[in-house]
Amino acid sequence: MEKPRKKFIDVVHKAMVAANTMDRDELLFSYKGILYPLTVCSLEVFKAMESLEARSDDVILAGYPKSGTNWVGQILSDLVATFEKKTQDEENVNDEDLEEFPYLEVGDTGKYERMNKLPSRRVIFTHLLPDNLPRSIFKNKAKILLLLRNPKDVATSFYHFSNGMSVLPSYETWDDFFIAFMTEKMPWGSYFNYLSEWNKYADDENVMTITYEELKENRALGVKNIAAFFGISLTEEELQGVVERSSFQSMKENSLKTHGALGSVLFRKGGVSDWKSLFNEDQNEKMDKAFEEHIAGTKLGMKLKYDVYCKA
Ligand code: PPS
């Protein structure tokens, strides 16, 4: 993903320009009870999405916003590109004309018909709930990497992103944002609902879960496990290259090329526990209680190691 991503940068730029002329309360719309940003998603595109024909060799990355999608997306794209480079003809590799915006739900109505003609393997990111994904993803047994991040760091990252990215409603204070986050007013829906819904797929053999925190602790092991899950066979040296290119520093340095103006907002801190700079005692209590009520006892809830990463 280190090559310039012209279409990606173009889509983001156009959305940011359009959002700059809109009022705050016009920025989101609702589809099937979930809010989405109007400058990047639309009802027509959601309907067209059902025509996607998923494949068993698709590489799908699912994660709630701000869970590290761009990071793990870089790892997946790099694994696939490195494998293709050594196994496919030069002319099939890195064709810029074939580039699609990597998030499934962002694009135009013709995107899915174009995607149906793309060669394998396709790498697809999404923040959608499982029920809102094209049915063919489950029917055709596409493999899904489910990415989780602790809710306090997600909220912290989401707050800063909302105030730096014009396509999302901004917030005057962290306290205002916290209330919105806890009362399910977020684009792409509620964090807790997202985990509860995906938890129904946690034991599916085509779903592998990984946490942001475990990747931070051991990126090399994470990359190795991800490659094994998708059946991408690379040498130790090739895997090491993927590990190095996915460091926060390396991705941030490249971000003007890969993400344009979005890069400086997206690659913010890239760490664990920044929530300690924002959460007050009352907010900690409220989040701890909500976690306990909604997901603590579930498989995904346990994966998050809440006591390690989220206790004040
Ligand atoms: S988005 O816009 O919802 O798709 O955002 P997403 O990519 O899911 O999450 C953004 C956060 O991921 C951090 N990030 C990284 N962390 C560690 N290592 C690497 N390489 C990396 N790349 C991105 C990014 O900095 C955001 O987290 P915060 O806490 O805001 O820094």
Residues whose N, C-alpha, C, O or C-beta is under 5 A from the ligand:
A	BS01	PPS	Y64 P65 K66 S67 G68 T69 N70 W71 D153 S157 S246 S247 F248 M251 L266 F267 R268 K269 G270 G271
